[in-house]
Amino acid sequence: MASKAVQATLKRNASKIIGGNIMSALSLRLPESIHRHIREIAKKEGVSIDQFISSAVSEKISALMTEDYLEKRATRAKIGL
């Protein structure tokens, strides 16, 4: 759980602590067609739109970080480090 000082700062920044995680709000504009797909898939998966988007973004971040890691490893292997 976050300290009282952190909680006070979060209140000023309109963030929340949910399940021990510091959460912040993000306003996002999407084309209606994408929003419709997100809504349909989230409903089908039995999760909220917030949970679906959070998961999708997390997966993308993981993929990009993995790609960066592998590129750095490949560079080191080429130069024999």
A tleap script that builds the chain and sets N, CA, C and O, in Angstrom:
source leaprc.protein.ff14SB
mol = sequence {
  NMET ALA SER LYS ALA VAL GLN ALA THR LEU
  LYS ARG ASN ALA SER LYS ILE ILE GLY GLY
  ASN ILE MET SER ALA LEU SER LEU ARG LEU
  PRO GLU SER ILE HIE ARG HIE ILE ARG GLU
  ILE ALA LYS LYS GLU GLY VAL SER ILE ASP
  GLN PHE ILE SER SER ALA VAL SER GLU LYS
  ILE SER ALA LEU MET THR GLU ASP TYR LEU
  GLU LYS ARG ALA THR ARG ALA LYS ILE GLY
  CLEU
}
set mol.1.N position { 0.843 -1.174 0.000 }
set mol.1.CA position { 0.000 0.000 0.000 }
set mol.1.C position { 0.893 1.244 0.000 }
set mol.1.O position { 1.943 1.250 0.643 }
set mol.2.N position { 0.489 2.280 -0.705 }
set mol.2.CA position { 1.271 3.503 -0.820 }
set mol.2.C position { 1.200 4.301 0.477 }
set mol.2.O position { 0.221 4.225 1.219 }
set mol.3.N position { 2.259 5.069 0.734 }
set mol.3.CA position { 2.290 5.893 1.941 }
set mol.3.C position { 1.266 7.011 1.850 }
set mol.3.O position { 0.726 7.284 0.778 }
set mol.4.N position { 0.997 7.663 2.991 }
set mol.4.CA position { 0.023 8.761 3.003 }
set mol.4.C position { 0.486 9.915 2.127 }
set mol.4.O position { -0.333 10.573 1.486 }
set mol.5.N position { 1.785 10.168 2.094 }
set mol.5.CA position { 2.308 11.240 1.249 }
set mol.5.C position { 2.060 10.929 -0.221 }
set mol.5.O position { 1.657 11.804 -0.987 }
set mol.6.N position { 2.303 9.675 -0.615 }
set mol.6.CA position { 2.062 9.268 -1.999 }
set mol.6.C position { 0.576 9.345 -2.306 }
set mol.6.O position { 0.191 9.805 -3.381 }
set mol.7.N position { -0.265 8.902 -1.379 }
set mol.7.CA position { -1.707 8.957 -1.591 }
set mol.7.C position { -2.172 10.396 -1.762 }
set mol.7.O position { -3.024 10.667 -2.608 }
set mol.8.N position { -1.635 11.321 -0.981 }
set mol.8.CA position { -2.004 12.728 -1.108 }
set mol.8.C position { -1.593 13.266 -2.466 }
set mol.8.O position { -2.348 14.003 -3.102 }
set mol.9.N position { -0.399 12.902 -2.913 }
set mol.9.CA position { 0.062 13.323 -4.235 }
set mol.9.C position { -0.843 12.765 -5.315 }
set mol.9.O position { -1.180 13.462 -6.273 }
set mol.10.N position { -1.236 11.513 -5.165 }
set mol.10.CA position { -2.116 10.890 -6.149 }
set mol.10.C position { -3.460 11.594 -6.214 }
set mol.10.O position { -4.010 11.781 -7.299 }
set mol.11.N position { -3.994 11.983 -5.068 }
set mol.11.CA position { -5.274 12.700 -5.065 }
set mol.11.C position { -5.155 13.990 -5.862 }
set mol.11.O position { -6.062 14.349 -6.613 }
set mol.12.N position { -4.051 14.675 -5.701 }
set mol.12.CA position { -3.852 15.921 -6.449 }
set mol.12.C position { -3.745 15.650 -7.943 }
set mol.12.O position { -4.142 16.486 -8.755 }
set mol.13.N position { -3.218 14.503 -8.307 }
set mol.13.CA position { -3.034 14.159 -9.716 }
set mol.13.C position { -4.172 13.312 -10.279 }
set mol.13.O position { -4.060 12.805 -11.395 }
set mol.14.N position { -5.249 13.151 -9.544 }
set mol.14.CA position { -6.430 12.393 -9.963 }
set mol.14.C position { -6.089 10.955 -10.339 }
set mol.14.O position { -6.692 10.397 -11.255 }
set mol.15.N position { -5.135 10.356 -9.647 }
set mol.15.CA position { -4.796 8.962 -9.852 }
set mol.15.C position { -5.449 8.138 -8.752 }
set mol.15.O position { -5.941 8.686 -7.766 }
set mol.16.N position { -5.453 6.825 -8.922 }
set mol.16.CA position { -6.049 5.933 -7.941 }
set mol.16.C position { -5.087 4.798 -7.639 }
set mol.16.O position { -4.207 4.469 -8.434 }
set mol.17.N position { -5.280 4.213 -6.470 }
set mol.17.CA position { -4.557 2.999 -6.126 }
set mol.17.C position { -5.581 1.879 -6.161 }
set mol.17.O position { -6.554 1.891 -5.407 }
set mol.18.N position { -5.359 0.912 -7.037 }
set mol.18.CA position { -6.270 -0.217 -7.174 }
set mol.18.C position { -5.439 -1.486 -7.068 }
set mol.18.O position { -4.518 -1.707 -7.855 }
set mol.19.N position { -5.771 -2.311 -6.093 }
set mol.19.CA position { -5.039 -3.569 -5.918 }
set mol.19.C position { -3.562 -3.360 -5.677 }
set mol.19.O position { -2.745 -4.194 -6.069 }
set mol.20.N position { -3.206 -2.255 -5.037 }
set mol.20.CA position { -1.802 -1.962 -4.757 }
set mol.20.C position { -1.066 -1.318 -5.906 }
set mol.20.O position { 0.111 -0.984 -5.771 }
set mol.21.N position { -1.728 -1.133 -7.040 }
set mol.21.CA position { -1.100 -0.492 -8.193 }
set mol.21.C position { -1.542 0.956 -8.311 }
set mol.21.O position { -2.716 1.267 -8.110 }
set mol.22.N position { -0.619 1.835 -8.632 }
set mol.22.CA position { -0.961 3.230 -8.868 }
set mol.22.C position { -1.516 3.336 -10.283 }
set mol.22.O position { -0.846 2.985 -11.254 }
set mol.23.N position { -2.736 3.819 -10.385 }
set mol.23.CA position { -3.415 3.914 -11.670 }
set mol.23.C position { -3.614 5.390 -12.012 }
set mol.23.O position { -3.895 6.199 -11.128 }
set mol.24.N position { -3.472 5.736 -13.269 }
set mol.24.CA position { -3.735 7.097 -13.708 }
set mol.24.C position { -4.713 7.060 -14.871 }
set mol.24.O position { -4.799 6.067 -15.593 }
set mol.25.N position { -5.440 8.141 -15.042 }
set mol.25.CA position { -6.451 8.230 -16.098 }
set mol.25.C position { -5.799 8.681 -17.397 }
set mol.25.O position { -4.829 9.439 -17.392 }
set mol.26.N position { -6.344 8.206 -18.500 }
set mol.26.CA position { -5.863 8.571 -19.817 }
set mol.26.C position { -7.069 8.788 -20.710 }
set mol.26.O position { -7.898 7.894 -20.875 }
set mol.27.N position { -7.163 9.959 -21.276 }
set mol.27.CA position { -8.235 10.238 -22.225 }
set mol.27.C position { -7.730 9.856 -23.600 }
set mol.27.O position { -6.650 10.281 -24.012 }
set mol.28.N position { -8.505 9.057 -24.309 }
set mol.28.CA position { -8.048 8.499 -25.577 }
set mol.28.C position { -9.132 8.658 -26.628 }
set mol.28.O position { -10.284 8.288 -26.398 }
set mol.29.N position { -8.770 9.205 -27.774 }
set mol.29.CA position { -9.713 9.318 -28.884 }
set mol.29.C position { -9.393 8.234 -29.897 }
set mol.29.O position { -8.255 8.085 -30.340 }
set mol.30.N position { -10.432 7.474 -30.254 }
set mol.30.CA position { -10.288 6.384 -31.212 }
set mol.30.C position { -11.369 6.495 -32.273 }
set mol.30.O position { -12.453 7.013 -32.007 }
set mol.31.N position { -11.082 6.016 -33.464 }
set mol.31.CA position { -12.153 5.938 -34.457 }
set mol.31.C position { -13.276 5.038 -33.924 }
set mol.31.O position { -13.013 4.065 -33.217 }
set mol.32.N position { -14.497 5.361 -34.259 }
set mol.32.CA position { -15.646 4.599 -33.766 }
set mol.32.C position { -15.529 3.120 -34.101 }
set mol.32.O position { -15.926 2.274 -33.299 }
set mol.33.N position { -14.988 2.793 -35.279 }
set mol.33.CA position { -14.877 1.383 -35.661 }
set mol.33.C position { -13.954 0.620 -34.705 }
set mol.33.O position { -14.250 -0.518 -34.341 }
set mol.34.N position { -12.852 1.228 -34.302 }
set mol.34.CA position { -11.935 0.567 -33.361 }
set mol.34.C position { -12.600 0.447 -31.994 }
set mol.34.O position { -12.508 -0.592 -31.341 }
set mol.35.N position { -13.267 1.511 -31.567 }
set mol.35.CA position { -13.968 1.482 -30.282 }
set mol.35.C position { -15.008 0.362 -30.277 }
set mol.35.O position { -15.149 -0.347 -29.281 }
set mol.36.N position { -15.728 0.201 -31.371 }
set mol.36.CA position { -16.744 -0.849 -31.473 }
set mol.36.C position { -16.093 -2.232 -31.345 }
set mol.36.O position { -16.605 -3.103 -30.642 }
set mol.37.N position { -14.961 -2.422 -32.032 }
set mol.37.CA position { -14.265 -3.712 -31.935 }
set mol.37.C position { -13.782 -3.977 -30.513 }
set mol.37.O position { -13.915 -5.090 -30.006 }
set mol.38.N position { -13.227 -2.962 -29.877 }
set mol.38.CA position { -12.763 -3.111 -28.497 }
set mol.38.C position { -13.925 -3.503 -27.592 }
set mol.38.O position { -13.810 -4.423 -26.783 }
set mol.39.N position { -15.035 -2.802 -27.734 }
set mol.39.CA position { -16.223 -3.070 -26.919 }
set mol.39.C position { -16.700 -4.516 -27.113 }
set mol.39.O position { -17.001 -5.212 -26.143 }
set mol.40.N position { -16.766 -4.957 -28.369 }
set mol.40.CA position { -17.239 -6.316 -28.685 }
set mol.40.C position { -16.293 -7.382 -28.135 }
set mol.40.O position { -16.736 -8.366 -27.543 }
set mol.41.N position { -14.994 -7.180 -28.332 }
set mol.41.CA position { -14.018 -8.174 -27.881 }
set mol.41.C position { -13.980 -8.229 -26.353 }
set mol.41.O position { -13.937 -9.313 -25.771 }
set mol.42.N position { -13.996 -7.065 -25.704 }
set mol.42.CA position { -13.977 -7.031 -24.240 }
set mol.42.C position { -15.199 -7.760 -23.682 }
set mol.42.O position { -15.088 -8.528 -22.726 }
set mol.43.N position { -16.350 -7.518 -24.278 }
set mol.43.CA position { -17.572 -8.194 -23.822 }
set mol.43.C position { -17.446 -9.703 -24.017 }
set mol.43.O position { -17.783 -10.477 -23.121 }
set mol.44.N position { -16.964 -10.117 -25.183 }
set mol.44.CA position { -16.785 -11.540 -25.487 }
set mol.44.C position { -15.820 -12.202 -24.506 }
set mol.44.O position { -16.035 -13.339 -24.086 }
set mol.45.N position { -14.748 -11.478 -24.142 }
set mol.45.CA position { -13.738 -12.005 -23.216 }
set mol.45.C position { -14.154 -11.884 -21.754 }
set mol.45.O position { -13.508 -12.450 -20.872 }
set mol.46.N position { -15.232 -11.148 -21.499 }
set mol.46.CA position { -15.713 -10.996 -20.125 }
set mol.46.C position { -14.876 -10.064 -19.276 }
set mol.46.O position { -14.774 -10.241 -18.062 }
set mol.47.N position { -14.269 -9.060 -19.919 }
set mol.47.CA position { -13.462 -8.072 -19.197 }
set mol.47.C position { -13.964 -6.672 -19.524 }
set mol.47.O position { -14.700 -6.469 -20.490 }
set mol.48.N position { -13.555 -5.720 -18.710 }
set mol.48.CA position { -13.919 -4.329 -18.986 }
set mol.48.C position { -13.084 -3.805 -20.151 }
set mol.48.O position { -12.047 -4.373 -20.494 }
set mol.49.N position { -13.544 -2.731 -20.743 }
set mol.49.CA position { -12.776 -2.082 -21.808 }
set mol.49.C position { -11.421 -1.641 -21.257 }
set mol.49.O position { -10.401 -1.793 -21.929 }
set mol.50.N position { -11.403 -1.098 -20.042 }
set mol.50.CA position { -10.133 -0.686 -19.421 }
set mol.50.C position { -9.173 -1.865 -19.305 }
set mol.50.O position { -7.991 -1.741 -19.625 }
set mol.51.N position { -9.683 -3.015 -18.845 }
set mol.51.CA position { -8.832 -4.195 -18.700 }
set mol.51.C position { -8.322 -4.672 -20.050 }
set mol.51.O position { -7.157 -5.051 -20.177 }
set mol.52.N position { -9.184 -4.655 -21.059 }
set mol.52.CA position { -8.784 -5.096 -22.389 }
set mol.52.C position { -7.682 -4.202 -22.948 }
set mol.52.O position { -6.673 -4.696 -23.451 }
set mol.53.N position { -7.874 -2.891 -22.860 }
set mol.53.CA position { -6.883 -1.954 -23.397 }
set mol.53.C position { -5.573 -2.056 -22.615 }
set mol.53.O position { -4.494 -2.038 -23.207 }
set mol.54.N position { -5.662 -2.161 -21.303 }
set mol.54.CA position { -4.456 -2.298 -20.480 }
set mol.54.C position { -3.677 -3.547 -20.873 }
set mol.54.O position { -2.453 -3.503 -20.994 }
set mol.55.N position { -4.371 -4.647 -21.069 }
set mol.55.CA position { -3.724 -5.889 -21.473 }
set mol.55.C position { -3.095 -5.764 -22.858 }
set mol.55.O position { -1.966 -6.207 -23.072 }
set mol.56.N position { -3.822 -5.163 -23.793 }
set mol.56.CA position { -3.308 -5.009 -25.157 }
set mol.56.C position { -2.058 -4.133 -25.177 }
set mol.56.O position { -1.090 -4.446 -25.869 }
set mol.57.N position { -2.077 -3.047 -24.426 }
set mol.57.CA position { -0.912 -2.158 -24.374 }
set mol.57.C position { 0.264 -2.870 -23.701 }
set mol.57.O position { 1.405 -2.741 -24.144 }
set mol.58.N position { -0.014 -3.612 -22.641 }
set mol.58.CA position { 1.046 -4.365 -21.961 }
set mol.58.C position { 1.690 -5.377 -22.899 }
set mol.58.O position { 2.912 -5.527 -22.912 }
set mol.59.N position { 0.867 -6.072 -23.685 }
set mol.59.CA position { 1.407 -7.033 -24.642 }
set mol.59.C position { 2.281 -6.343 -25.686 }
set mol.59.O position { 3.334 -6.866 -26.052 }
set mol.60.N position { 1.858 -5.183 -26.166 }
set mol.60.CA position { 2.641 -4.447 -27.163 }
set mol.60.C position { 3.970 -4.000 -26.567 }
set mol.60.O position { 5.013 -4.136 -27.208 }
set mol.61.N position { 3.943 -3.470 -25.347 }
set mol.61.CA position { 5.171 -3.037 -24.682 }
set mol.61.C position { 6.123 -4.217 -24.521 }
set mol.61.O position { 7.320 -4.094 -24.782 }
set mol.62.N position { 5.596 -5.354 -24.095 }
set mol.62.CA position { 6.417 -6.554 -23.927 }
set mol.62.C position { 7.052 -6.973 -25.243 }
set mol.62.O position { 8.234 -7.313 -25.282 }
set mol.63.N position { 6.280 -6.951 -26.316 }
set mol.63.CA position { 6.809 -7.335 -27.631 }
set mol.63.C position { 7.925 -6.395 -28.069 }
set mol.63.O position { 8.952 -6.848 -28.576 }
set mol.64.N position { 7.735 -5.094 -27.880 }
set mol.64.CA position { 8.758 -4.124 -28.276 }
set mol.64.C position { 10.021 -4.267 -27.433 }
set mol.64.O position { 11.135 -4.181 -27.950 }
set mol.65.N position { 9.839 -4.486 -26.128 }
set mol.65.CA position { 10.999 -4.654 -25.256 }
set mol.65.C position { 11.759 -5.930 -25.605 }
set mol.65.O position { 12.990 -5.948 -25.565 }
set mol.66.N position { 11.045 -6.985 -25.944 }
set mol.66.CA position { 11.682 -8.243 -26.348 }
set mol.66.C position { 12.459 -8.051 -27.635 }
set mol.66.O position { 13.579 -8.544 -27.766 }
set mol.67.N position { 11.871 -7.335 -28.588 }
set mol.67.CA position { 12.552 -7.056 -29.851 }
set mol.67.C position { 13.840 -6.276 -29.612 }
set mol.67.O position { 14.883 -6.607 -30.178 }
set mol.68.N position { 13.772 -5.242 -28.776 }
set mol.68.CA position { 14.977 -4.463 -28.453 }
set mol.68.C position { 16.044 -5.338 -27.810 }
set mol.68.O position { 17.219 -5.253 -28.167 }
set mol.69.N position { 15.640 -6.175 -26.868 }
set mol.69.CA position { 16.577 -7.063 -26.176 }
set mol.69.C position { 17.263 -7.999 -27.165 }
set mol.69.O position { 18.481 -8.170 -27.132 }
set mol.70.N position { 16.467 -8.600 -28.044 }
set mol.70.CA position { 17.040 -9.544 -29.013 }
set mol.70.C position { 17.972 -8.847 -30.002 }
set mol.70.O position { 18.994 -9.410 -30.395 }
set mol.71.N position { 17.625 -7.626 -30.403 }
set mol.71.CA position { 18.507 -6.871 -31.302 }
set mol.71.C position { 19.842 -6.577 -30.624 }
set mol.71.O position { 20.892 -6.688 -31.257 }
set mol.72.N position { 19.815 -6.204 -29.345 }
set mol.72.CA position { 21.060 -5.924 -28.619 }
set mol.72.C position { 21.891 -7.209 -28.465 }
set mol.72.O position { 23.112 -7.186 -28.620 }
set mol.73.N position { 21.222 -8.318 -28.162 }
set mol.73.CA position { 21.942 -9.595 -28.039 }
set mol.73.C position { 22.562 -9.989 -29.365 }
set mol.73.O position { 23.690 -10.481 -29.400 }
set mol.74.N position { 21.837 -9.779 -30.462 }
set mol.74.CA position { 22.349 -10.134 -31.790 }
set mol.74.C position { 23.561 -9.275 -32.132 }
set mol.74.O position { 24.528 -9.775 -32.708 }
set mol.75.N position { 23.524 -8.011 -31.792 }
set mol.75.CA position { 24.658 -7.113 -32.042 }
set mol.75.C position { 25.886 -7.562 -31.278 }
set mol.75.O position { 26.988 -7.581 -31.826 }
set mol.76.N position { 25.706 -7.927 -30.007 }
set mol.76.CA position { 26.821 -8.405 -29.194 }
set mol.76.C position { 27.391 -9.694 -29.757 }
set mol.76.O position { 28.605 -9.897 -29.743 }
set mol.77.N position { 26.528 -10.559 -30.250 }
set mol.77.CA position { 26.990 -11.843 -30.791 }
set mol.77.C position { 27.810 -11.621 -32.067 }
set mol.77.O position { 28.778 -12.340 -32.314 }
set mol.78.N position { 27.429 -10.639 -32.867 }
set mol.78.CA position { 28.130 -10.369 -34.116 }
set mol.78.C position { 29.546 -9.867 -33.884 }
set mol.78.O position { 30.456 -10.152 -34.662 }
set mol.79.N position { 29.717 -9.115 -32.802 }
set mol.79.CA position { 31.054 -8.583 -32.533 }
set mol.79.C position { 31.835 -9.442 -31.541 }
set mol.79.O position { 32.946 -9.097 -31.137 }
set mol.80.N position { 31.234 -10.562 -31.159 }
set mol.80.CA position { 31.951 -11.519 -30.307 }
set mol.80.C position { 32.046 -11.146 -28.853 }
set mol.80.O position { 32.993 -11.561 -28.185 }
set mol.81.N position { 31.107 -10.380 -28.329 }
set mol.81.CA position { 31.145 -10.031 -26.901 }
set mol.81.C position { 30.424 -11.027 -26.055 }
set mol.81.O position { 30.366 -10.875 -24.835 }
savepdb mol mol.pdb
quit
